[in-house]
Amino acid sequence: MGTGTAYARRVLMPVNLLKHLPGMRDEQHNVRQEDLEAIMQIMKDTGRLPLGKSGQEYEPFINVAYNGEAWVNEGNHRIMAAWNLYTKEHIDKWDRLPVEIRYFDGGERIEHGSMYPAKIGLV
């Protein structure tokens, strides 16, 4: 993977951008429907992402490689749940998600990358 060169937490990202990022292991094509429905119900009932072991919202985790290519390391189902709640249930709150982003080997310097810091509001 390389050396981590930048990191950002709780970055609010448009879910319509996140839904286009591939999963690290092609997870977006291997959806566990029961898990997706359970996550959607939690998000709908609480207005929050499911909680992690720390008791905090479990934010999707995005990796960005040296060439600016981004993918979802953790959180494909949470992104899909937000997208479904936003587009199918018309819950506007889910148009954005907080995410963690880790850049590797200078990936934060690639201007054409979808997670280039200036493009996503990081200065």
C-alpha positions as CSV (number, residue, x, y, z in Angstrom):
1,M,0.0,0.0,0.0
2,G,2.8,2.4,0.8
3,T,3.3,5.2,3.3
4,G,0.4,7.2,4.6
5,T,1.0,10.9,3.7
6,A,-2.2,12.6,4.7
7,Y,-5.3,11.9,6.7
8,A,-8.7,13.6,7.3
9,R,-11.6,12.6,9.5
10,R,-15.3,13.5,9.5
11,V,-15.1,14.9,6.0
12,L,-18.7,15.4,4.7
13,M,-18.9,13.9,1.3
14,P,-21.8,13.9,-1.2
15,V,-23.2,10.3,-1.2
16,N,-23.7,10.5,-5.0
17,L,-19.8,10.8,-5.3
18,L,-19.2,8.1,-2.8
19,K,-21.5,5.6,-4.5
20,H,-19.3,5.6,-7.5
21,L,-16.1,4.6,-5.6
22,P,-15.2,0.9,-6.0
23,G,-15.0,-1.3,-3.0
24,M,-11.6,-2.7,-2.1
25,R,-12.7,-6.2,-2.8
26,D,-15.6,-5.5,-5.2
27,E,-18.0,-5.4,-2.3
28,Q,-20.5,-3.2,-4.2
29,H,-21.2,-6.2,-6.4
30,N,-21.6,-8.6,-3.5
31,V,-24.2,-6.9,-1.4
32,R,-25.4,-8.7,1.7
33,Q,-29.0,-7.7,1.4
34,E,-29.9,-8.4,5.1
35,D,-27.0,-6.3,6.3
36,L,-27.9,-3.5,4.0
37,E,-31.5,-3.5,5.2
38,A,-30.5,-3.6,8.9
39,I,-28.0,-0.7,8.4
40,M,-30.7,1.3,6.5
41,Q,-33.1,0.7,9.4
42,I,-30.6,1.9,12.0
43,M,-29.8,5.0,10.0
44,K,-33.5,5.7,9.4
45,D,-34.4,5.3,13.0
46,T,-31.5,7.1,14.6
47,G,-30.5,9.6,11.9
48,R,-26.9,8.4,12.5
49,L,-24.5,5.9,11.1
50,P,-24.3,2.6,13.0
51,L,-22.0,2.9,16.0
52,G,-18.6,1.3,16.1
53,K,-16.9,-0.4,19.0
54,S,-15.8,3.0,20.3
55,G,-19.4,4.1,20.6
56,Q,-18.9,6.7,17.8
57,E,-20.5,6.7,14.4
58,Y,-18.7,4.2,12.2
59,E,-17.7,6.4,9.2
60,P,-16.8,4.9,5.9
61,F,-13.1,4.7,5.3
62,I,-11.7,5.8,1.9
63,N,-8.1,5.1,0.7
64,V,-6.4,7.2,-2.0
65,A,-3.4,5.8,-3.8
66,Y,-0.3,7.5,-5.1
67,N,-2.0,8.1,-8.5
68,G,-5.2,9.7,-7.0
69,E,-7.3,6.6,-7.4
70,A,-9.8,6.2,-4.5
71,W,-11.7,3.3,-3.2
72,V,-13.8,2.3,-0.2
73,N,-11.8,0.3,2.3
74,E,-14.7,0.0,4.8
75,G,-18.3,1.2,4.4
76,N,-19.7,0.0,1.1
77,H,-23.0,-1.0,2.8
78,R,-23.2,2.2,4.8
79,I,-22.8,4.2,1.6
80,M,-25.4,2.1,-0.2
81,A,-27.8,2.5,2.7
82,A,-27.4,6.3,2.6
83,W,-27.9,6.3,-1.1
84,N,-31.1,4.3,-0.8
85,L,-32.4,6.4,2.0
86,Y,-31.7,9.6,0.1
87,T,-33.0,8.5,-3.4
88,K,-35.7,6.0,-2.5
89,E,-37.0,7.2,0.8
90,H,-36.3,10.9,0.1
91,I,-34.6,11.5,3.4
92,D,-32.5,14.6,2.5
93,K,-30.2,14.2,5.6
94,W,-28.5,11.3,3.8
95,D,-27.3,13.3,0.8
96,R,-23.9,13.5,2.6
97,L,-21.9,11.2,4.8
98,P,-18.9,11.8,7.1
99,V,-15.9,9.8,6.0
100,E,-12.3,9.2,7.0
101,I,-9.8,9.5,4.1
102,R,-6.3,8.3,4.2
103,Y,-3.9,9.2,1.4
104,F,-0.9,7.1,0.5
105,D,2.4,8.0,-1.2
106,G,1.3,11.6,-2.0
107,G,-2.1,10.7,-3.4
108,E,-3.4,14.0,-1.9
109,R,-1.3,15.9,-4.5
110,I,-3.0,14.4,-7.6
111,E,-5.3,17.2,-8.8
112,H,-7.3,15.0,-11.2
113,G,-8.2,12.5,-8.4
114,S,-11.7,12.5,-7.1
115,M,-10.5,13.0,-3.5
116,Y,-8.1,15.8,-4.3
117,P,-8.3,17.9,-1.1
118,A,-9.3,21.2,-2.9
119,K,-12.1,19.4,-4.7
120,I,-13.7,18.1,-1.5
121,G,-13.4,21.2,0.7
122,L,-10.1,20.4,2.5
123,V,-7.6,23.2,2.5
